Amino acid sequence: MNIKEVISLRKSIRTYRNEPLSRELRQKLESFIESVKGPFDTKMRFVIVDSSNEANNSKLGTYGVISGAKTFICAVVEPSYRYEENLGYAFEKIVLYATSLGLGTCWLGGTFNKSAFSKAVGIKDGEFMPIVSPVGYAKEKRSLIDSFMVISAGSKNRKDWSELFFEKTFDIPLSKEKADPFTDAMEMVRLAPSASNKQPWRIVKDGNVLHFFLKRTVGYKNIVGFDIQRLDIGIAMCHLELTMDESGLKGEWTVFNPGFTIDSNTEYIISYRLV
Ligand SMILES: Cc1cc2nc3c(=O)[nH]c(=O)nc-3n(C[C@H](O)[C@H](O)[C@H](O)COP(=O)(O)O)c2cc1C
């Protein structure tokens, strides 16, 4: 499977078969997780925990949102400048790798029992756990609460290009033709998962540079105790860069603030420049 196929295939899975991961898939996942990196130098670690482990004593709850999952990937960070984007990027890489192995995942930033999960991974001073994801075999039929989550977040919908991508300033929507050579990669950004499916990424293309902005959802900042929409930007960066890499074009992340924005809720984050 190529990266565009993997990204198109991924969706949040909240209903799992009551089956542990095969030894082979678990080993693959473990070795991928050991080497995964984001574009920035921030401290993070990923730990796989099992709810069947007696020490966890079935306390690894998700408020009923996830059913049947036996295994979770937990993200532990030491907060520092750009840790959110870095975590978003690296965790999405893991999610996409799990998808390529045929496994289901679901980003959880709110609906999990933080203290039980933190205990299970042995959180140290200065660390915290913003995100976990179940990982396992999807059950064919969604649970009722799963179907409810999909409908309430409008998870199957994505905004149109005209709402997300712009040319030179925010005044002109970017057409797919004018997005070349970023067209496919930007389409892959459009398909990215985001917290409550808010899709807060906005991109302004200027020549061979893409400026990434975060259009914040009002009242959403720190709703779960950290800046969750900056994780969404990291996820978008991951989709963009993996797709560009696969097309053979190389770029770099750089701070290149164009000095404009569209409104007070929209802030510049970072730029991607072809090299
Ligand atoms: C950072 C982040 C946090 C999320 N937190 C939760 C959560 O706490 N509970 C949940 O059920 N889904 C959560 N989601 C899943 C989103 O609702 C889902 O990605 C979005 O609705 C798009 O649906 P899709 O993943 O099926 O494409 C989260 C997604 C992201 C990216």
The ligand as an SDF file (V2000), in Angstrom:
LIG
                    3D

 31 33  0  0  0  0  0  0  0  0999 V2000
   -6.0470   15.0370   18.5980 C   0  0  0  0  0  0  0  0  0  0  0  0
   -7.3000   14.1940   18.4780 C   0  0  0  0  0  0  0  0  0  0  0  0
   -8.0420   13.8890   19.6150 C   0  0  0  0  0  0  0  0  0  0  0  0
   -9.1780   13.0790   19.5210 C   0  0  0  0  0  0  0  0  0  0  0  0
   -9.8470   12.7420   20.6660 N   0  0  0  0  0  0  0  0  0  0  0  0
  -10.9210   11.8900   20.5890 C   0  0  0  0  0  0  0  0  0  0  0  0
  -11.5650   11.4530   21.7880 C   0  0  0  0  0  0  0  0  0  0  0  0
  -11.2090   11.8420   22.9090 O   0  0  0  0  0  0  0  0  0  0  0  0
  -12.5890   10.5750   21.6690 N   0  0  0  0  0  0  0  0  0  0  0  0
  -13.0090   10.0980   20.4450 C   0  0  0  0  0  0  0  0  0  0  0  0
  -13.9350    9.2740   20.4070 O   0  0  0  0  0  0  0  0  0  0  0  0
  -12.4200   10.5080   19.2750 N   0  0  0  0  0  0  0  0  0  0  0  0
  -11.3810   11.3760   19.3350 C   0  0  0  0  0  0  0  0  0  0  0  0
  -10.7400   11.7740   18.1690 N   0  0  0  0  0  0  0  0  0  0  0  0
  -11.1750   11.2530   16.8570 C   0  0  0  0  0  0  0  0  0  0  0  0
  -11.8830   12.3020   15.9890 C   0  0  0  0  0  0  0  0  0  0  0  0
  -13.1950   12.5130   16.4490 O   0  0  0  0  0  0  0  0  0  0  0  0
  -11.8800   11.8130   14.5280 C   0  0  0  0  0  0  0  0  0  0  0  0
  -10.5550   11.7140   14.0740 O   0  0  0  0  0  0  0  0  0  0  0  0
  -12.6330   12.7560   13.5890 C   0  0  0  0  0  0  0  0  0  0  0  0
  -13.9990   12.7960   13.9320 O   0  0  0  0  0  0  0  0  0  0  0  0
  -12.5140   12.3100   12.1180 C   0  0  0  0  0  0  0  0  0  0  0  0
  -12.9960   10.9770   11.9730 O   0  0  0  0  0  0  0  0  0  0  0  0
  -12.0670    9.8400   11.3680 P   0  0  0  0  0  0  0  0  0  0  0  0
  -10.8660    9.7080   12.2790 O   0  0  0  0  0  0  0  0  0  0  0  0
  -12.9220    8.5890   11.3690 O   0  0  0  0  0  0  0  0  0  0  0  0
  -11.6470   10.2510    9.9900 O   0  0  0  0  0  0  0  0  0  0  0  0
   -9.6070   12.5910   18.2510 C   0  0  0  0  0  0  0  0  0  0  0  0
   -8.8610   12.9200   17.1060 C   0  0  0  0  0  0  0  0  0  0  0  0
   -7.7240   13.6930   17.2170 C   0  0  0  0  0  0  0  0  0  0  0  0
   -6.9080   13.9860   15.9910 C   0  0  0  0  0  0  0  0  0  0  0  0
  1  2  1  0
  2  3  1  0
  2 30  2  0
  3  4  2  0
  4  5  1  0
  4 28  1  0
  5  6  2  0
  6  7  1  0
  6 13  1  0
  7  8  2  0
  7  9  1  0
  9 10  1  0
 10 11  2  0
 10 12  1  0
 12 13  2  0
 13 14  1  0
 14 15  1  0
 14 28  1  0
 15 16  1  0
 16 17  1  0
 16 18  1  0
 18 19  1  0
 18 20  1  0
 20 21  1  0
 20 22  1  0
 22 23  1  0
 23 24  1  0
 24 25  2  0
 24 26  1  0
 24 27  1  0
 28 29  2  0
 29 30  1  0
 30 31  1  0
M  END
$$$$
